[in-house]
Amino acid sequence: MAQFSTYGLRKAVCMHKIITLFSLFALVALSSFKAFDGIDEVISALRGGNATELSKYIDESVDITLPDKSDSYSKAQATVILRDFFSNNGVRSFDVKHKGDNAGSQFCIGTLNTNSGSYRTTIFMKTKNGKQVLKEIRFQAQ
């Protein structure tokens, strides 16, 4: 009888290890998908013309191309520039034309519709420290 309970105990410990390893693997696998959520939030912020929400995804520096200027800006500068652009043009909507990913980077091409016209908009994001960050955004008048 003593051998049976030792065998049962070993079996229970082995099952516990298997369940723990499986749970850990599932957690890592599911958390890796979370890194690619950023592009959808950026699209949502564009649809609402919300520079504050958009700034949550801006990297330490970001390249911004507007119809009248193009440069690399700090996160704080970029937030001000985007806020001015959105408020001066009156964002109405953002229509996604194409969205994809490649080797940890994501991109989106769409049309930003404003009160002053439409802009072909291109977004480039990269994975940095397990999070998607905005590296480049372009607004080209159509």
N, C-alpha and C positions, 0 to 999 in steps of 0.2 A: 504494500500500500504506500510506503514512503517513497518508493521509486516512481509510482504513478503521480503523486502530487509534485515531485521534483520535475518530472516531465511536463506536467500541466503548467507549472510555473515558468519553465523555459519557453514553452510554447506561447504563453501569454506575453512574456517579455519580448520575444521575437515579433509577435504581432504588433505590439506597441511600437517597436522600432520601425516596422514597415509602415504603419499608419502615420507616424511622425515624419518619416522621410517623404511619404506621398504628400502629406499636407504641406510640407516645406516646398516641395517641387511645385505644387499647385499655386501656392502663394507667389513664388518667384515668377512663374509663367503668367499669372494674371496681372501682376504688378508691371510687367514689361509692356503690356498693352496700354496701360494708363499713360505712358510717355507720349503716345500719339494722339492724345485728346486735344492738345493745344490748338491745332488748326481749326477745329470746329468752334472753339471759343473765340478765336481771332475773327472768324467769319461772322459769328454772332455780334461781336463788338463792331465790326464794319457795318453790318446791317442797321445797327442803332446809332452809328456815328459816335460811338462812345470811346474817346481817346483814353480815359482813365482805365476802363476795362481792358483795352488793347495794351496799355502800358504794362500790365501784369505779365505779359509774354515777351516784352522787348528785352533783348540781351543787353549787356553793359554798353554796347554801341550797336547802332543799326544804320544801314544805308537807306536813305529815303530819297526817292525821285518824285518830284512834283513838276507840273507843267513849266514853272518858272525857275526852279532851282533843284539841285541835286548835290547831296553831300552825306558824309557820315556824321552821326550825331550821338551824343550820350543819351542815356535813357530819359533823363530829365528834359533835355532839349527836345528830343523826339516827341515826348508827350505834349509839350507846348505847341510844337509845329503841327502835329496832327490835330490837336484840339482847335487851333486856328483854322486849319484847312477844312475840317468838318463844319465848324460854325459859319465860316464865310461862304461855304457852298451849299449848306442845308441838305444833308444826306437824306435821301428818300428810301433807298433800298440797295441791296447788294445781291446780284445774281451770279451764282457759281456756274462757270462754263466748263471747267475741268479741274480735277483735284487728284493728286497722286503722291506717291512716296518712292524714294530711292535711297537705299543704304543708310537709313537713319535720318534722312532729310525728308521734308514734306514741302509741297508747293500747291498753290491754288491760283488759278487764273479766273477772273470774273469781271463783271461790269458794276462799278459803283455809280448808281444813278443819283444825281443831286439836282437841286433847283437851278443850278447854273450850267448843267450839261452832264454828259456821261464820261466816265473815265475807265479805260481798260486798266485793271488792277492786277498786279502780280505780287504774290506773297511767297517768300522763301523762309523755311524754318529748319533748324538743325537741332539734334539732340545734344544737350550739354548737361552733364551731371545728372543724367536720367530724366531730364525734363526738356520738352520742346520749347525752344526760344526763337523769337522773331529776329532774323538777321537782315532781311531786306524787304522793302515794300515799295512798289512803284505805282504811280498814278499817271497815266498817259491820256491826254484829252483825245476824244474820238471825234 
